[in-house]
Amino acid sequence: MDVPSNGVDSIPGAPVDASLPPAKSSFTRMLGRRMRDGVRHHGFARTLWEMTTALYRIVIELTPARKKARYGDLDYDLEHSVDTTRAKVNVRTQIMATLAGHPYFATEPWLFEQIMQALPADLREFTFVDLGSGKGRTLLMASDHPFRRILGVEFLPALHHAARKNIEKYSSEQQRCKQIESICMDARDFAFPSGPLVIYMFNAFPEPVFTEVLESLHRSVEQNPRQVYVAYRYLEFETLLQTCGWMEKIAGTEHWAVYRNRA
């Protein structure tokens, strides 16, 4: 499948926007984006602290111990002949991922199944959307469940292209949904599909972006009322879900939480 020149797959509900990332995002572009979002949302002092923390994470990712740890999550890839783990994410892409939000990690299969147990038993009318879908592991795991459709939204072209390859190669006797797509765009510009939704997020965004994504989802639900579940892995910004007023928590552990919109 050819990739359009602007790096975005053409699918219903995905607007093409001039602000979409270029095929190769530069370090200065990503740094500037993070600073602008932070200053607008938090002010300069807190943004400077958060950027210092992000740069520290980048340094930690380059240490020998962290490099070795990346190879501890290969079982899923070996079983399904795909490449979704952190092990093959190069340094440049990890730096970009950290500046965009957080270093890239793939969701653990056992933990994903815990989350799935908290969702409705009948998922046939639901569209699964992973915001910050990375190399697509969650999309593949979701396809073993009877979703109507599965969409991944990833900002970094390198991770998006890896996801597309994984979708093409994936094979599982348990697969129940084959309508899987990955698109490359800013999650803030994503138009949520009609029909009931399961939104998955593995803490892919800094707080300002998370806030805008939730506001966008709220507008979508107000304009087109329907059932929406938000599954959130790694609860750094769970307060935003707790205080938004239009969602309620229905399940969770210390690692994840599931919210749904109020009737």
N, C-alpha and C positions, 0 to 999 in steps of 0.2 A: 504494500500500500504506500503510495507516494505521500510525502509530507508537504503540505502547502508551504509556499515561500515565507509566509509570516509565522510559521511554526504552530499554527492552530488547526486542529481538525474541524471540518465543517459538520456540525451536528445540530439538530433542532435544539433550541434553547440556549445555544452558546453564541453570544454576540461577538462579532469581530470588532476589536477596539484598537485605536491607534496607540494606546498606552501599553499594549501587550509587550512582553519582553522580546528583545531581538534574539536571533538564533544563538548568539553567544553573549551572555550578560557579562559586563566587566565588573571588576572588583569595586572601582570607584562608583559605578552606577548603583550597585547593590548597597554600598555603604551610604551613599547619598539618600537613597530611598528609605533606608532604615532610620537615618537621622531625621529626615523630614517628617516621617510618620510619628516618630517619637516626640519631637519637639512640639508638633501640633497637638498631640494628645496629652503629654506629660509635662512639657517644659524642658528647658535645656539641661538642668542639673540632673534630673532623673535619667534623661536620655543618655547623658554622658556616662552615668554609672552603668546603665544597661549595655552600652556599647563596650565598655571596659570588660564587663562580664562575658559578652559574646566573644571578644578577642581572646579572653582567657580560655574559653571553651575551645577555640580554634587551636591554641597552643597545646592544650591537653590532648586534643585529637591527634596531634603529631608525635606524641611520645611513644616509645616502643611498647609500653604496656597496653596502651589503647589500640595500637595497630594489631597486636596479638589478639586482643579481645574481639576484634571484628570477625574472626574466623570461628567464633563459638556458636554461630547461628546458621550453619550450613545444611542441617538435616532436611529442612523443607525444600531447599533448592535441589539437593541431590535426589530427593524422592520424585520431584516433578520435572527435573531437567530444565530449570529456569535459573535466573540470576536476579534474586531480589534482596540478598543480604547486603550488609555494609562492606563486606570484604573487598568487593571490586569497585567501590566508589572512590575515584581518585581524589587527591588532596584538594585540587581546585574546586571540584564540585562540592566537597564537604565544607570548604570555606564559604562558598556561595550559599549553601543550605543553612549554615550557621548565621550568616548575615540576614538571610530571608526570615529566619525564625529560630530554628534549632538544628543541630547536627542530624543527619539522616539516620533513622533507625527503622527497621521493619518490625511490624507487629508480630508478637509471638502467637503461633497457631492455637495453643491451649488457652491463651487469654482471650483471643478472638471468639472462640467457641463459648466461653463464659458470657461474653457480651451478647452473642446471638441468642442465648437462652433467655435473656431478659426482654427480647422483642416478641411481637405477636407470633402466634403459631402459624398463621396463614400470611405468607409474605408475597403471594402471587401477584398482587396489585401494586406492590411497593417498588419504587426505584431506589437503588442503593447508590449513594454519592459519597465518595471519599474526597474530602477537601485537603489537599496536600498529600496526594496519593503516591508520591515517590516512584519507586520502580515497580509498583503495582501488586505487591504481594496481597494486600487486603482485597483488591479487586478479584484476584484469583480465588482466595478463600471464600469470598462472598458468592462466587459463582457455583459453589457446592450447595447453595441454598436456592429455593425457587423464587428468586426475585424476578420481576418483570423486565428489568433492565439494570445495568451496572455502569456507572460513570466515574471516572477518576479525573480530578482537576489538579494539575501540577504546574507550578510556576517555572521550575528550572528545566530548560530544554533537554539537558543530558539525562535527567531522571525520567522525563516523559518518553524519550526515545527508547530507553531501556524497558519501560513499562509496555510500550507497544510490541516490542520483540517478545517479551514474556507472554503477553496475551496471545500472540500468534503461535507460540510453542507449547503453551500449557495443555496438558492432557490429564484427565482424571476420570476414573469410572464413576465418581460421585458427582460430577459436574451436572448441574440442573439448569443453569442459565448461561447461554452463550452470547447474549447481547451485551458485550463488554466493550467499552471505549475509554480511551485516555485522551484528554485534551490539555493543551499547554496554554495557560492563561493565569492572570491574577484572579484569585478566588473572589475578590471583591467585585469583579466584573461579571461573574457567573450568574446566568439567569436560571433559577431553580426550575426544574421541570414540573409540569402539572401532575396531579395524582399524588397519592400518599408517598412519603419519603422516609428513608433512613439515612441520616447524615452522619458520617464517621469522620472524626478528626483525631489525629495522633499529635496534638499540640504542635502543629506545623507553623503557627503564626506567632509573632509578637502580639502583645495585648492590644495595640491600636488596630491591627488588622482583624484580630478576633472580634473586636467590638463592631467593626464595620460589617463583617460577615454576618454576625447575629442580627444586626439591624436590617440587612438585606433580606435575610431569611424571614424576619418578622413581617416586612412589607409584603413579601411574596405570599405569606399565609393570610394576611389581612385581605389582600386582593383576590386570593383564590383559596378559601378555607378548605383545609384538608388535614388529615392526621400526619404529624411529623414527629419523628424520634431523632434525638441527637445523642450519639454514642461518643463519649469523650474519653480518650486514653491519655494518661499522664495529666494529673489534675491541677496544673500550675495556675490556671486562670478559671477554675470552676466557679469562683465568686461571680463571674459575669453571667453564668447560667443561673446561679442561685438568686440573683437580684434582678433579673430581667423582667420578672413579673408575669410573663405570658407562658412560662414553662414550669413544669414540676418534675422533681426527681422521682423515678420509680424503682431504680435499682442502682447498686454500686458496691465497690470495694475500695481499698486504699489505692488501687491502680486505675480504676475506671469508674465512669458513671453514665447512666442512661437517663435522659430527660425526654418528656413529651409535652407537646403544646396542650394547654388547658382547653377544655370543651368551650 
